[in-house]
Amino acid sequence: MPTQAYVNPTLLRWARERAGLDLEDTAQAAGVKVQQLAAWEDAESRPTFRQAQKLAHAVHAPFGYLFLHEPPNEALPLPDLRTVGGAAVPRPSVDLLETVRIALRRQEWYLEYQRDHGLEPLPFVGRFGVHSNVVDVAADMRQVLDLEAEQGQRTWEAYFRDIVDAAERVGVLVMRSGIVGNNTRRKLDVGEFRGFAISNPLAPVVFINSADAPSARLFTLLHELAHIWLGSSGVSNLAPGNSRREETFCNAVAGEFLAPRELFVPLWESAAPEMAQRLAELARRFHVSRLVVMRRALDLGLVDHATYTERYLAELAAFRMLEGGGGNFYRNAGAKNSLRFAQAVVTEALSGRMLLREAGRLLGVQPSKIREFAEQVGV
């Protein structure tokens, strides 16, 4: 007879609810009957060790959690800067927690890599504070990234890629993903967070939630980079009503970087009175999306929050309607990991200084595919 697992029934229910799953979905994922799962949660029977392991996997929880006397205190390992309607948000989801932990593991490896190679701290990390002049911070970011205020980009997509490339070039690890790890069934919720920053003089990290509308990611990217220039870490949802000093400052820096106030306000006032046409005119002028123009107008008090929210939701809905295939896996894996990070890991693996198994674990790539992945990231 299979050995029973003496799991804590209370922890079974907690782990399921922690993952945001009901009895039916959890039972299906674990390969058991709903009645059987309900009996385990009600302490009427116990699962076998194999069943308990499958159940832990189904609810995205460490197997050992099911044997604890009480639920663990799972706080975000980064400052939580998110608000909803000016109030603190509920506890972070398991998807957000795992995404942050993955990023921290990658940063930890890259820190050791930087130290082993004797590289110096990046001078721009923490160069300013929240009482600095917004215009000065945006100007310094442009100088460090070697980007002009207006580059004549054909599209905001090209501008986004240029900023990501520039940030990677100067030493910032830019990670982008809309799912947890490689699990396409675990999509990140843009309503929960849009990005986060992990400041460190040797290995600063910014993460962009790719589940967001592409046009919104540009603003998020600049917001998180502003955190690095402040030397601060945290998870952001970029809520327009967020009154936290640090968040309002980073919003202002992002807006100033993308559309300088002294240029934006006069152009807004002289543009076409019809909103759609006005947004289109300024989007062409600043080479950004209409959503970024609307966000800048909101931050400068030129439109109200309701108008901005309506436009943003329409943009996000249009993006989700267009979502199709996942594209090239290895190209996506490069973006997910940060190109700089991926190149460092692959180089160490191919040189023999690192096991392929360890490289695959860090990158989320099968060890046997590391050489193929190396070609995709230019190693």
Order of alpha helices (4+ residues) and beta strands (2+ residues): alpha-alpha-alpha-alpha-beta-beta-alpha-alpha-alpha-beta-beta-beta-beta-beta-alpha-beta-alpha-alpha-alpha-alpha-alpha-alpha-alpha-alpha-alpha
